[in-house]
Amino acid sequence: MSPTASDTSTSTGLSVRGLAVTYGDLHAVDGVDLEVAAGEVVALLGASGSGKSSLLRAVAGLEDVAAGEVAWDGRSMVRVPVHKRGFGLMFQDGQLFEHRDVGSNIAYGLTGLPRAQRGERVREMLELVGLPGFERRRVTTLSGGQAQRVALARALAPAPRLLLLDEPLSALDRALREQLATDVRTILRQGGTTALYVTHDQDEAMTVADRVGVMEAGRLLRLDTPQRLWADPASSKVARFLGFDVVGDLALAPGALRVVEAAAGEPGEPGERGGVAQTETPATPATPETLPATLAATVLASRLRRGQWEAEVELDPEELAGLVGSDGLAEPSSVGADVAAGREPARATRATALTRRPHASGARVTLSLDPARTARL
């Protein structure tokens, strides 16, 4: 029978219960529970050594299971050999056979099919991954992105019931990685593929996956949809890994804090052209109801990141907490006066604020807080 797409109509998917993987005294995976429904893509995020790859390799059968269960459709896979699990594998380097052409690489797992059906399947896969007509291309002539597309086509060709991807795009440059992440998501959706995807790149994970898990020290700390994970990290460890600033019990997503720039005609910082900040004048006069809640901060450093200026600042965590009530922000405060008065924040905590321009180290600034980018832990 020629495989076309993963059959998920009667499958219940992957179930991992209490999984443990050990290397001597090291608990690489420590009691992880995980469900991946049929047709779902789940990504595991984590730093090096977090256990995400060890978990994937245990599911594949490449690592011994010290404790717990790995099951597919309710059947234990722990003692099933790797080649009999019906799982597909794709790794960081693609592991293509250089002595074979592209078509032969993709057909490698289709040995049970007649030659004509193998050729048709290869053509289908190349069309799917955006490389039509590449059957006779030598692997050594491919770019990095093309090679990973061929590796994905080879992994998908036998229509595996579960596809396991371990850092498949990490060797590529950022621009190509971002493009391929979008393409991989489309390809997996078109085939209805059930997949477990391991990466250290949160943008990649949130692009590809239906749900994203964060691992640390062998444990799964949080698992949810990208939107819910971003809106509610639930713990300081998860928040920090995702790039949030954690101040007390608040998690501040990138962009939650912004420097309130001086309007045209108002005094600016020393050294600016004419002593006036080069910003736009508000279209309508501000009122207490329309003013954003603000707080004072001291600039430690400024940096340009991907075209956006950021200021590393010190601020008072109690003052920040005072802006956030149970239902959102408190009434606008007069913190600007505190800046002018030179009041030093108590128990200063570092955070990052977006700004239109660099600020000198030691400069006093006023920050606004966006409640939509703020979560309580």
C-alpha positions as CSV (number, residue, x, y, z in Angstrom):
1,M,0.0,0.0,0.0
2,S,1.3,3.4,-0.9
3,P,1.5,5.7,2.1
4,T,0.0,9.1,1.5
5,A,-0.6,10.8,4.8
6,S,-0.5,9.8,8.4
7,D,-3.7,8.0,9.4
8,T,-5.0,9.7,12.6
9,S,-8.7,8.8,12.2
10,T,-8.6,6.0,14.8
11,S,-5.4,6.9,16.7
12,T,-5.3,8.1,20.3
13,G,-1.7,9.3,19.9
14,L,1.3,9.2,22.2
15,S,1.2,8.8,25.9
16,V,4.2,9.3,28.2
17,R,3.7,8.5,31.9
18,G,6.2,9.0,34.7
19,L,9.1,8.7,32.2
20,A,12.6,8.6,33.6
21,V,15.9,8.5,31.8
22,T,19.1,8.2,33.7
23,Y,22.8,8.3,32.9
24,G,24.5,7.0,36.1
25,D,23.5,9.3,38.9
26,L,22.1,12.0,36.5
27,H,18.3,12.1,36.0
28,A,18.1,13.5,32.5
29,V,14.4,13.0,32.4
30,D,12.6,12.9,35.8
31,G,9.0,11.7,36.0
32,V,7.6,13.4,32.9
33,D,3.9,13.0,31.9
34,L,3.0,14.0,28.3
35,E,0.2,13.4,25.9
36,V,0.4,14.1,22.2
37,A,-3.0,13.7,20.5
38,A,-3.3,12.3,17.0
39,G,-2.6,15.0,14.4
40,E,-1.2,17.3,17.0
41,V,2.3,18.9,17.0
42,V,3.8,19.4,20.4
43,A,7.2,21.3,20.8
44,L,9.5,20.9,23.8
45,L,11.6,23.9,24.7
46,G,14.5,24.1,27.0
47,A,18.2,25.0,27.4
48,S,21.0,22.5,26.8
49,G,20.8,19.7,29.4
50,S,17.1,20.3,30.2
51,G,16.3,16.7,29.1
52,K,14.2,17.5,26.0
53,S,16.3,15.5,23.6
54,S,16.7,12.6,26.0
55,L,12.9,12.5,26.3
56,L,12.5,12.4,22.5
57,R,15.2,9.7,22.1
58,A,13.5,7.6,24.8
59,V,10.2,7.9,22.8
60,A,12.1,6.8,19.7
61,G,13.6,3.9,21.5
62,L,17.2,5.2,21.3
63,E,17.5,5.6,25.0
64,D,16.7,3.1,27.7
65,V,13.7,3.9,29.9
66,A,14.7,3.8,33.6
67,A,11.1,4.1,34.8
68,G,7.7,5.0,33.5
69,E,5.8,4.2,30.3
70,V,5.8,5.2,26.6
71,A,2.7,4.1,24.7
72,W,1.1,4.6,21.3
73,D,-2.6,4.0,21.0
74,G,-2.6,2.5,24.5
75,R,0.1,-0.1,23.6
76,S,3.4,0.0,25.4
77,M,6.4,0.8,23.2
78,V,9.1,0.4,25.8
79,R,10.2,-3.1,24.6
80,V,9.4,-2.5,20.9
81,P,12.5,-2.2,18.8
82,V,13.2,1.2,17.1
83,H,12.5,0.0,13.6
84,K,9.1,-1.6,14.6
85,R,7.6,1.5,16.3
86,G,6.5,3.1,13.1
87,F,8.0,6.4,14.2
88,G,10.0,8.8,11.9
89,L,13.1,10.6,12.9
90,M,14.7,13.9,11.8
91,F,17.8,15.3,13.4
92,Q,19.8,18.6,13.3
93,D,22.2,17.5,10.6
94,G,19.7,15.7,8.4
95,Q,22.0,12.7,8.2
96,L,21.5,12.4,4.4
97,F,23.5,9.7,2.5
98,E,26.0,11.7,0.4
99,H,26.6,8.7,-2.0
100,R,22.9,8.8,-3.0
101,D,21.0,11.4,-4.9
102,V,18.0,13.2,-3.5
103,G,15.4,10.8,-4.8
104,S,17.3,7.8,-3.5
105,N,17.6,9.4,-0.1
106,I,13.8,10.0,0.1
107,A,13.1,6.5,-1.1
108,Y,15.3,4.9,1.5
109,G,12.4,4.0,3.8
110,L,10.1,2.8,1.0
111,T,11.8,-0.5,0.2
112,G,8.5,-2.4,0.6
113,L,6.8,-0.6,-2.3
114,P,7.0,-1.4,-6.0
115,R,9.5,0.8,-7.9
116,A,6.8,2.8,-9.7
117,Q,5.1,3.6,-6.4
118,R,8.3,4.6,-4.8
119,G,9.0,7.0,-7.6
120,E,5.6,8.5,-7.3
121,R,5.9,8.9,-3.5
122,V,9.3,10.6,-4.0
123,R,7.8,13.1,-6.4
124,E,4.9,13.8,-4.0
125,M,7.3,14.5,-1.1
126,L,9.5,16.8,-3.2
127,E,6.4,18.7,-4.2
128,L,5.3,18.9,-0.6
129,V,8.6,20.3,0.6
130,G,9.0,22.8,-2.3
131,L,11.7,21.0,-4.2
132,P,10.0,19.6,-7.3
133,G,12.3,18.1,-9.9
134,F,15.2,17.5,-7.4
135,E,15.1,13.7,-7.7
136,R,18.5,13.5,-9.5
137,R,20.3,16.3,-7.6
138,R,23.4,15.2,-5.7
139,V,23.1,15.8,-2.0
140,T,26.5,17.5,-1.9
141,T,25.1,20.3,-4.1
142,L,22.3,21.3,-1.8
143,S,22.2,24.3,0.4
144,G,21.6,23.9,4.1
145,G,17.9,24.7,3.8
146,Q,17.4,22.4,0.8
147,A,19.2,19.6,2.7
148,Q,16.8,19.9,5.6
149,R,13.8,19.9,3.3
150,V,15.1,16.7,1.8
151,A,15.6,15.2,5.3
152,L,12.0,16.2,6.2
153,A,10.7,14.6,3.0
154,R,12.6,11.4,3.7
155,A,11.2,11.3,7.3
156,L,7.6,11.8,6.0
157,A,7.8,9.5,3.0
158,P,6.8,6.3,4.9
159,A,3.9,8.2,6.5
160,P,5.0,7.6,10.1
161,R,2.4,7.5,12.8
162,L,4.6,9.8,14.9
163,L,7.4,12.1,13.6
164,L,10.1,13.0,16.1
165,L,12.2,16.1,15.2
166,D,15.3,16.9,17.3
167,E,16.6,20.5,16.7
168,P,15.9,20.1,12.9
169,L,16.6,23.8,12.0
170,S,19.2,24.8,14.6
171,A,22.2,24.6,12.2
172,L,20.6,27.2,9.8
173,D,20.9,31.0,10.0
174,R,18.0,32.9,11.7
175,A,16.3,34.2,8.5
176,L,16.2,30.7,6.9
177,R,15.2,29.1,10.2
178,E,12.2,31.4,10.5
179,Q,11.1,30.8,6.9
180,L,11.5,27.0,7.3
181,A,9.7,26.9,10.6
182,T,6.6,28.4,8.8
183,D,7.0,25.9,6.0
184,V,7.4,22.9,8.4
185,R,4.2,23.9,10.1
186,T,2.3,24.0,6.8
187,I,3.8,20.6,5.7
188,L,2.9,18.9,9.0
189,R,-0.7,20.3,8.8
190,Q,-1.2,19.2,5.2
191,G,-0.3,15.6,6.1
192,G,-2.1,15.5,9.4
193,T,1.2,14.4,11.0
194,T,1.5,13.8,14.7
195,A,4.8,15.2,15.8
196,L,7.0,15.8,18.8
197,Y,9.4,18.7,18.1
198,V,12.4,19.6,20.2
199,T,14.1,23.0,20.0
200,H,15.8,25.6,22.1
201,D,14.3,28.4,20.0
202,Q,11.0,29.7,21.4
203,D,10.0,31.5,18.2
204,E,10.5,28.3,16.2
205,A,8.5,26.3,18.7
206,M,5.6,28.7,18.8
207,T,5.5,28.9,15.0
208,V,5.4,25.1,14.5
209,A,3.5,23.7,17.4
210,D,-0.1,23.5,18.6
211,R,1.2,23.2,22.2
212,V,4.6,24.1,23.7
213,G,6.2,22.6,26.7
214,V,9.1,24.1,28.7
215,M,11.6,21.7,30.3
216,E,14.3,22.3,33.0
217,A,16.4,19.8,34.8
218,G,14.6,16.8,33.4
219,R,11.1,18.1,34.3
220,L,8.2,19.5,32.3
221,L,7.4,22.8,33.9
222,R,4.6,24.0,31.7
223,L,2.7,22.8,28.7
224,D,0.0,24.9,26.9
225,T,-0.8,26.6,23.6
226,P,1.6,29.3,22.5
227,Q,-1.0,32.0,23.3
228,R,-1.7,30.8,26.8
229,L,1.9,30.1,27.6
230,W,2.8,33.7,26.6
231,A,-0.1,35.2,28.4
232,D,0.5,33.2,31.6
233,P,4.0,31.7,32.1
234,A,2.7,30.6,35.6
235,S,6.2,30.4,37.2
236,S,9.3,32.6,37.3
237,K,11.5,29.8,35.7
238,V,9.2,29.6,32.7
239,A,8.9,33.3,32.4
240,R,12.6,33.9,32.5
241,F,13.2,31.2,29.9
242,L,10.7,32.9,27.6
243,G,12.5,36.2,27.9
244,F,10.2,37.9,30.5
245,D,11.6,40.2,33.1
246,V,10.5,38.9,36.5
247,V,9.9,41.6,39.1
248,G,8.4,40.3,42.4
249,D,5.3,38.3,41.4
250,L,5.0,40.1,38.0
251,A,6.3,38.8,34.6
252,L,6.9,41.5,32.1
253,A,6.9,40.4,28.5
254,P,9.2,42.3,26.0
255,G,7.6,45.6,25.4
256,A,5.7,45.7,28.7
257,L,7.8,48.7,29.7
258,R,8.4,51.7,27.5
259,V,10.3,54.9,28.1
260,V,7.9,57.9,28.1
261,E,9.7,60.3,25.7
262,A,9.5,64.1,26.2
263,A,7.2,65.8,23.8
264,A,8.6,68.4,21.4
265,G,9.3,71.7,23.1
266,E,9.9,70.1,26.5
267,P,13.3,69.9,28.1
268,G,15.2,66.8,27.1
269,E,18.3,65.1,28.4
270,P,21.6,66.9,28.3
271,G,23.4,66.4,25.0
272,E,20.3,66.2,22.8
273,R,20.0,68.6,19.9
274,G,18.6,71.8,21.3
275,G,17.9,70.1,24.6
276,V,14.6,68.7,23.2
277,A,13.8,65.0,22.7
278,Q,13.0,64.3,19.0
279,T,9.6,62.7,19.4
280,E,6.1,63.4,18.1
281,T,3.7,65.8,19.7
282,P,0.5,64.1,20.9
283,A,-2.4,64.7,18.5
284,T,-4.8,65.6,21.4
285,P,-4.1,67.0,24.8
286,A,-3.5,64.4,27.5
287,T,-5.9,64.1,30.5
288,P,-5.6,62.2,33.7
289,E,-7.9,59.6,32.3
290,T,-5.8,59.1,29.1
291,L,-2.4,59.3,30.7
292,P,-0.7,55.9,31.1
293,A,0.3,54.8,34.5
294,T,4.0,55.5,35.0
295,L,7.0,54.9,37.3
296,A,10.5,56.2,37.7
297,A,13.7,54.3,36.7
298,T,17.4,54.8,36.3
299,V,19.1,53.8,33.0
300,L,22.0,51.4,33.3
301,A,22.7,50.9,29.6
302,S,21.2,51.2,26.2
303,R,21.5,48.7,23.3
304,L,20.1,48.3,19.8
305,R,18.6,44.9,19.2
306,R,17.2,44.0,15.7
307,G,16.5,47.6,14.9
308,Q,14.8,48.5,18.3
309,W,16.5,50.5,21.0
310,E,16.3,49.0,24.5
311,A,17.2,50.5,27.9
312,E,18.3,48.3,30.8
313,V,16.9,50.1,33.8
314,E,16.7,49.9,37.6
315,L,13.3,50.4,39.1
316,D,11.4,50.0,42.4
317,P,9.5,46.7,42.4
318,E,6.9,48.1,45.0
319,E,6.3,51.1,42.8
320,L,5.7,48.7,39.8
321,A,3.4,46.5,41.8
322,G,1.4,49.5,42.8
323,L,0.5,50.2,39.2
324,V,-1.1,46.8,38.8
325,G,-4.4,46.1,40.5
326,S,-6.5,42.9,40.5
327,D,-8.3,44.1,37.4
328,G,-5.4,45.9,35.6
329,L,-3.6,49.2,36.2
330,A,-4.2,51.6,39.0
331,E,-5.0,55.2,38.5
332,P,-2.3,57.3,36.7
333,S,0.3,58.5,39.2
334,S,2.5,61.5,39.3
335,V,5.8,59.6,39.2
336,G,7.1,62.2,36.8
337,A,7.5,64.6,39.7
338,D,9.5,61.9,41.5
339,V,11.9,61.8,38.6
340,A,12.4,65.5,38.7
341,A,12.9,65.4,42.4
342,G,15.6,62.7,42.0
343,R,14.0,60.2,44.4
344,E,16.0,57.0,44.3
345,P,14.0,53.7,44.0
346,A,14.1,51.4,46.9
347,R,15.3,47.8,46.5
348,A,16.1,48.5,42.8
349,T,15.4,45.6,40.4
350,R,16.6,45.4,36.8
351,A,14.3,45.2,33.8
352,T,14.3,46.1,30.1
353,A,12.2,48.9,28.5
354,L,11.7,49.8,24.9
355,T,12.8,53.3,23.8
356,R,13.0,55.4,20.7
357,R,16.6,56.4,21.3
358,P,19.6,55.6,23.5
359,H,19.9,57.1,26.9
360,A,23.0,57.8,28.9
361,S,23.9,55.6,31.8
362,G,22.6,57.1,35.0
363,A,19.8,59.1,33.3
364,R,16.5,59.2,35.1
365,V,13.5,58.3,32.9
366,T,9.8,57.7,33.3
367,L,8.4,54.4,32.2
368,S,4.8,53.4,31.1
369,L,3.5,49.9,31.7
370,D,1.4,47.9,29.2
371,P,-1.0,45.6,31.3
372,A,-1.7,43.4,28.3
373,R,2.0,42.4,28.4
374,T,2.1,41.8,32.1
375,A,1.3,38.5,33.9
376,R,1.0,37.8,37.6
377,L,2.9,34.7,38.7
